Amino acid sequence: MKFDGLSNSIKIFSVFSLVALVGTGLIVYNAYAQEESVGIKNDVTVKLNPNKSEIDANASASANVTAKSNEGKSDESSQVKSSEDMKSSSEVESHGEAESHGHYAMSYEKMSASSDDTITIQTERHLYKPGDQVTIEGSFWSNLVSTVGGINTVSVQVTDNNGTVVYTGKGQVNAEGDYSASFQLPSDAKNGAYKVDIKADVNSDVLNSLPIKMQAGIDSSTKFVVISPNAWAVKAEGKDFQVNIASNSSVTNLHFDGQNKKLSFTVQGETGTKGVTQVTIPKSMLSGDLTVMIDGQAMAQSDVVETADTSDSTTLELNYHHSTHTIDIVGTNSVPEFPLASIILVAGISSLILVYNIKPKLRF
């Protein structure tokens, strides 16, 4: 009878182990972000310009980059405002060698000057963070260069959203007519739309002798936006992760689906303007070959640029026309799933083996 009692006890233990296993297996692990503070509101809406591939920001429009709570959903979504000592993306890049995943380019396609556009201008990125290094580049039409007898330098001026000059300098022009210039934003740079003005340094007498069209073709301008990033705290499988997002859109409803290896959030902005978002994803949470979806459709490769890739994280810059969109970033690797279930699985199997190994001896 004692043996039978022991056998029954082992059976009961096995049943409880299997029940626990099944119960754990039914758990859908839900990663979420907790809201501890709101973001910022800045004048950084970007107006659409169908004739240019770069960002053309409207300094008089207003965009809201405040993170709102995910109302009506079981997921708790929010963001933690970045602290003053948050590292700039240039510091992040220094932690590892950049290498493309092969899916997205690491820079925007360079524009070429022509008879229609005698001068081109673009920034290396469309969005920068305070403290970032800004790179400006472009080119002059070869016929313009030869007509004016050569262009050696360009004058550069950058103004913030209030019209305050934040940088003046010179850029060198090479034999092919290409030029570039770089400067560093201050760590306390104001959020908003910044304007870059470029003008070829040409002798005034030569300039006055040029046709009107060519006179107008020695200078140009473009705009980029400066946004302080916000850190979203994501909890998944008992681990804490941080997703950094900088955007001229209102970003809400961020959540992480580990089973489907997918990070999702909503962006919203004034229709008729252009949105840009930089998202930095820790590789320990989501990595591999990343695919970006907008409203269920894959984004064009020209609208996604991998601005940084280190041993710890990947940063993507996303471009889109404003309205309300759902952004999904899907990877091929994610944080290990269901570690507790694996432990209980082993315990359940071990219990079954123990029952079948002891049962014959007990009945003997």
C-alpha positions as CSV (number, residue, x, y, z in Angstrom):
1,M,0.0,0.0,0.0
2,K,2.9,2.4,0.8
3,F,4.3,1.7,-2.6
4,D,1.0,2.4,-4.3
5,G,0.7,5.6,-2.3
6,L,4.2,6.7,-3.4
7,S,3.3,5.8,-7.0
8,N,0.1,7.8,-6.8
9,S,2.1,10.8,-5.4
10,I,4.5,10.6,-8.3
11,K,1.6,10.5,-10.8
12,I,0.0,13.5,-9.2
13,F,3.3,15.4,-9.3
14,S,3.7,14.5,-13.0
15,V,0.2,15.7,-13.7
16,F,0.8,19.0,-12.0
17,S,4.0,19.4,-13.9
18,L,2.3,18.8,-17.2
19,V,-0.5,21.2,-16.3
20,A,2.0,23.9,-15.4
21,L,3.8,23.2,-18.7
22,V,0.6,23.6,-20.7
23,G,-0.4,26.7,-18.8
24,T,3.0,28.3,-19.4
25,G,2.9,27.3,-23.1
26,L,-0.3,29.2,-23.5
27,I,1.3,32.4,-22.2
28,V,1.6,35.0,-24.9
29,Y,4.6,37.1,-24.0
30,N,3.8,40.7,-24.4
31,A,6.6,43.4,-24.4
32,Y,5.6,46.9,-23.4
33,A,6.9,50.4,-22.9
34,Q,6.0,52.3,-19.7
35,E,5.2,56.0,-19.9
36,E,7.0,58.0,-17.3
37,S,7.1,61.4,-19.1
38,V,6.0,63.0,-22.3
39,G,8.1,64.1,-25.2
40,I,8.6,67.5,-26.8
41,K,6.6,69.8,-29.1
42,N,8.6,71.5,-31.8
43,D,8.2,73.4,-35.0
44,V,9.7,70.7,-37.1
45,T,7.0,69.7,-39.6
46,V,8.5,69.0,-43.1
47,K,6.7,70.2,-46.2
48,L,6.6,68.0,-49.2
49,N,8.6,69.0,-52.3
50,P,8.1,66.5,-55.1
51,N,11.0,67.9,-57.1
52,K,13.6,67.2,-54.4
53,S,14.6,64.0,-52.7
54,E,16.0,65.7,-49.6
55,I,13.9,67.0,-46.7
56,D,12.5,70.4,-47.3
57,A,11.3,71.6,-43.9
58,N,8.6,74.3,-43.4
59,A,9.9,76.5,-40.5
60,S,6.4,78.0,-40.0
61,A,4.6,74.7,-39.5
62,S,4.3,72.9,-36.2
63,A,4.7,69.2,-35.4
64,N,4.1,67.4,-32.2
65,V,6.6,64.7,-31.2
66,T,4.8,64.1,-27.8
67,A,4.4,60.4,-27.0
68,K,0.8,59.6,-26.1
69,S,-0.5,56.7,-24.1
70,N,-2.0,53.7,-25.9
71,E,-5.6,54.3,-25.0
72,G,-8.0,51.3,-25.3
73,K,-5.3,48.7,-25.5
74,S,-4.0,46.2,-22.9
75,D,-0.4,47.1,-23.6
76,E,0.9,49.9,-21.5
77,S,2.8,52.2,-23.9
78,S,4.9,55.3,-23.1
79,Q,8.3,56.8,-23.2
80,V,11.0,58.0,-20.9
81,K,12.3,61.3,-21.9
82,S,16.0,61.2,-22.8
83,S,18.4,62.7,-20.2
84,E,20.9,65.4,-21.0
85,D,23.7,62.9,-20.9
86,M,22.1,60.6,-23.6
87,K,24.8,59.7,-26.1
88,S,24.6,61.2,-29.6
89,S,24.5,59.0,-32.5
90,S,28.1,59.8,-33.4
91,E,29.1,58.4,-30.0
92,V,27.0,55.3,-30.6
93,E,28.7,54.7,-33.9
94,S,32.1,54.8,-32.3
95,H,31.4,51.6,-30.3
96,G,31.6,49.3,-33.3
97,E,32.4,49.1,-37.0
98,A,29.5,50.0,-39.2
99,E,28.4,47.2,-41.5
100,S,25.3,47.1,-43.6
101,H,22.8,44.3,-43.2
102,G,22.6,44.2,-47.0
103,H,18.9,45.0,-47.0
104,Y,19.1,48.8,-46.8
105,A,21.7,51.3,-47.9
106,M,23.8,53.2,-45.3
107,S,23.5,56.5,-47.1
108,Y,21.1,58.4,-49.4
109,E,21.6,58.4,-53.1
110,K,23.8,61.4,-54.1
111,M,22.1,63.8,-56.5
112,S,23.9,65.0,-59.6
113,A,23.9,68.5,-61.0
114,S,22.7,69.1,-64.6
115,S,21.5,71.9,-66.9
116,D,18.2,71.9,-65.0
117,D,19.8,71.9,-61.6
118,T,23.1,73.6,-61.9
119,I,23.8,73.2,-58.2
120,T,22.7,70.4,-55.9
121,I,22.7,70.3,-52.1
122,Q,21.8,67.7,-49.5
123,T,22.6,66.6,-46.0
124,E,23.9,63.2,-45.1
125,R,20.8,62.6,-43.0
126,H,17.4,64.2,-42.8
127,L,17.3,64.2,-39.0
128,Y,20.0,65.0,-36.5
129,K,20.2,65.0,-32.8
130,P,21.9,67.7,-30.6
131,G,25.6,67.1,-30.6
132,D,25.6,65.3,-34.0
133,Q,28.1,66.0,-36.8
134,V,26.2,67.5,-39.8
135,T,27.6,66.8,-43.2
136,I,26.5,68.9,-46.2
137,E,27.4,67.9,-49.8
138,G,26.5,68.7,-53.3
139,S,27.8,69.4,-56.8
140,F,28.0,72.1,-59.5
141,W,27.1,71.5,-63.2
142,S,30.4,71.2,-65.1
143,N,29.3,73.8,-67.7
144,L,28.7,76.3,-65.0
145,V,32.1,75.7,-63.4
146,S,33.9,76.1,-66.8
147,T,31.9,79.3,-67.6
148,V,32.9,81.0,-64.4
149,G,36.5,79.9,-64.8
150,G,36.4,77.4,-61.9
151,I,34.9,77.3,-58.4
152,N,37.2,76.5,-55.5
153,T,35.1,77.1,-52.4
154,V,31.5,77.6,-51.3
155,S,30.1,79.7,-48.5
156,V,28.0,77.8,-46.0
157,Q,25.5,79.3,-43.5
158,V,23.2,77.4,-41.2
159,T,20.3,78.9,-39.3
160,D,17.9,77.4,-36.7
161,N,14.2,77.6,-36.6
162,N,14.3,81.1,-35.2
163,G,16.6,82.4,-37.9
164,T,19.6,82.4,-35.5
165,V,22.9,81.7,-37.3
166,V,24.4,78.5,-35.8
167,Y,27.2,78.0,-38.3
168,T,29.2,79.8,-41.0
169,G,32.1,78.3,-42.9
170,K,33.6,77.3,-46.2
171,G,33.4,74.1,-48.2
172,Q,36.0,72.9,-50.7
173,V,35.1,72.2,-54.3
174,N,37.1,69.5,-56.1
175,A,38.0,69.3,-59.8
176,E,34.7,67.4,-60.6
177,G,32.6,70.2,-59.1
178,D,31.7,68.3,-55.9
179,Y,31.8,70.0,-52.6
180,S,31.3,69.2,-48.9
181,A,31.3,70.8,-45.5
182,S,30.8,69.6,-42.0
183,F,30.1,71.1,-38.6
184,Q,29.0,69.9,-35.2
185,L,25.7,70.8,-33.6
186,P,26.0,72.0,-30.0
187,S,24.9,69.6,-27.3
188,D,22.1,72.1,-26.4
189,A,20.9,72.7,-30.0
190,K,17.3,73.7,-30.2
191,N,14.8,71.3,-31.7
192,G,13.2,72.3,-35.0
193,A,13.9,72.9,-38.7
194,Y,17.3,74.1,-39.7
195,K,18.1,75.8,-43.0
196,V,21.4,75.4,-44.9
197,D,22.3,78.1,-47.5
198,I,25.1,77.4,-50.0
199,K,26.7,79.9,-52.4
200,A,29.6,79.5,-54.8
201,D,32.4,81.9,-54.2
202,V,32.6,83.6,-57.6
203,N,34.1,87.0,-58.5
204,S,31.4,89.6,-58.7
205,D,32.4,90.8,-62.1
206,V,32.3,87.3,-63.5
207,L,28.9,86.7,-61.8
208,N,27.4,89.9,-63.3
209,S,28.5,88.8,-66.8
210,L,26.6,85.5,-66.5
211,P,23.1,84.8,-68.0
212,I,20.3,85.3,-65.4
213,K,19.7,81.5,-65.2
214,M,23.4,80.9,-64.4
215,Q,23.5,83.7,-61.8
216,A,20.6,82.0,-60.0
217,G,22.3,78.7,-60.2
218,I,25.3,79.4,-58.0
219,D,23.4,79.2,-54.7
220,S,20.8,76.9,-53.2
221,S,19.4,75.8,-49.9
222,T,18.0,72.8,-48.1
223,K,16.7,71.9,-44.6
224,F,17.0,69.2,-42.0
225,V,15.4,68.8,-38.6
226,V,17.0,68.5,-35.2
227,I,15.2,66.4,-32.6
228,S,16.2,65.3,-29.1
229,P,15.6,61.5,-28.8
230,N,13.2,59.8,-26.4
231,A,13.9,56.5,-24.8
232,W,11.2,53.9,-24.6
233,A,11.6,51.3,-21.9
234,V,10.6,47.9,-23.2
235,K,10.2,44.8,-21.0
236,A,10.3,41.4,-22.7
237,E,10.9,38.0,-21.1
238,G,11.8,39.5,-17.8
239,K,14.5,41.7,-19.4
240,D,14.6,45.5,-19.8
241,F,15.5,47.0,-23.1
242,Q,15.7,50.6,-24.4
243,V,14.5,51.7,-27.8
244,N,15.5,55.3,-28.7
245,I,13.3,57.2,-31.1
246,A,13.7,60.7,-32.5
247,S,11.0,62.0,-34.8
248,N,9.2,65.0,-36.1
249,S,6.0,62.9,-35.9
250,S,3.9,62.2,-32.9
251,V,4.9,58.7,-31.9
252,T,2.5,56.5,-29.9
253,N,1.6,52.9,-29.2
254,L,5.0,51.3,-29.2
255,H,5.1,47.6,-28.4
256,F,7.3,44.6,-29.1
257,D,6.0,41.2,-30.2
258,G,8.7,38.7,-29.5
259,Q,6.9,35.7,-31.0
260,N,6.7,37.5,-34.4
261,K,10.1,39.3,-33.9
262,K,8.4,42.6,-34.5
263,L,8.7,46.2,-33.1
264,S,5.6,48.4,-33.8
265,F,4.6,52.0,-33.3
266,T,2.3,54.7,-34.7
267,V,3.5,57.9,-36.3
268,Q,1.2,60.9,-37.0
269,G,1.6,64.3,-38.5
270,E,0.0,67.0,-40.5
271,T,-1.1,65.8,-44.0
272,G,0.9,67.5,-46.7
273,T,4.1,67.4,-44.7
274,K,6.9,64.9,-44.7
275,G,7.8,62.8,-41.7
276,V,11.2,61.4,-40.6
277,T,12.0,59.1,-37.8
278,Q,15.2,57.7,-36.4
279,V,14.8,54.5,-34.4
280,T,17.7,52.8,-32.5
281,I,17.0,49.1,-31.7
282,P,19.1,47.0,-29.3
283,K,20.4,43.9,-31.0
284,S,19.8,41.8,-27.9
285,M,16.1,42.5,-28.4
286,L,15.7,42.4,-32.2
287,S,18.4,41.9,-34.9
288,G,19.2,40.1,-38.1
289,D,17.8,41.1,-41.5
290,L,15.4,43.9,-40.7
291,T,12.4,44.8,-42.8
292,V,10.4,48.0,-42.3
293,M,6.7,48.0,-43.1
294,I,4.3,50.9,-43.3
295,D,0.6,50.1,-43.0
296,G,1.4,46.5,-43.8
297,Q,3.5,47.2,-46.9
298,A,7.2,47.1,-47.2
299,M,8.8,50.6,-47.3
300,A,10.7,51.5,-50.4
301,Q,14.5,51.0,-49.9
302,S,15.1,54.6,-50.9
303,D,12.9,55.7,-47.9
304,V,14.9,53.7,-45.3
305,V,18.6,54.3,-44.5
306,E,20.7,52.4,-42.0
307,T,22.5,55.3,-40.4
308,A,24.4,53.3,-37.8
309,D,25.2,49.6,-37.1
310,T,27.3,48.7,-34.1
311,S,27.8,45.5,-32.0
312,D,25.0,46.7,-29.7
313,S,22.4,48.3,-31.8
314,T,21.0,49.3,-35.3
315,T,19.7,52.8,-36.2
316,L,17.3,53.3,-39.1
317,E,16.1,56.5,-40.6
318,L,12.6,56.3,-42.0
319,N,11.0,58.8,-44.4
320,Y,7.2,59.0,-45.2
321,H,4.4,61.3,-46.1
322,H,2.5,62.4,-43.0
323,S,-0.9,61.2,-42.0
324,T,-1.4,58.4,-39.5
325,H,0.7,55.3,-40.1
326,T,1.6,52.1,-38.4
327,I,5.3,51.2,-38.6
328,D,6.5,47.6,-38.2
329,I,10.1,46.6,-38.0
330,V,10.5,42.9,-38.4
331,G,13.8,41.0,-37.7
332,T,15.0,37.5,-38.0
333,N,16.3,37.2,-34.5
334,S,14.8,38.3,-31.2
335,V,15.1,38.0,-27.4
336,P,15.0,34.2,-26.4
337,E,11.4,33.2,-26.0
338,F,9.7,31.3,-23.1
339,P,12.8,30.4,-21.0
340,L,10.4,29.5,-18.1
341,A,8.4,27.1,-20.3
342,S,11.6,25.3,-21.3
343,I,12.5,24.7,-17.7
344,I,9.1,23.3,-16.9
345,L,9.2,21.2,-20.0
346,V,12.3,19.5,-18.7
347,A,10.8,19.1,-15.3
348,G,7.6,17.5,-16.8
349,I,9.5,15.1,-19.0
350,S,11.8,14.1,-16.1
351,S,8.8,13.4,-13.9
352,L,7.3,11.1,-16.5
353,I,10.5,9.2,-16.9
354,L,10.7,8.9,-13.1
355,V,7.2,7.4,-12.9
356,Y,7.8,4.8,-15.6
357,N,11.1,3.8,-14.1
358,I,9.9,3.4,-10.5
359,K,6.4,2.1,-11.1
360,P,7.4,-1.6,-12.0
361,K,9.6,-1.8,-8.9
362,L,6.8,-0.5,-6.6
363,R,4.4,-3.1,-7.8
364,F,6.9,-5.9,-7.5
